[in-house]
């Protein structure tokens, strides 16, 4: 149980840090923030496209929601 908590906490920290870098880079931050922001946006796009290409396995509506 504690290992799962550690992994989820690490993922949460990476997501929050990536989002902070996206905002900072948009406001003209240092070059390393632009690199992290680019990686964060690319990872988000990969997650989004993998959810789209996953097919219609669930019984949800056409917009992907399944809460009736």
Secondary structure, 3 states (H helix, E strand, C coil): CHHHHHHHHHHHHHHHHHHHHHHHHHCCCCHHHHHHHHHHHHHHHHHHHHHHCCCCCCCCCCCCCCCC
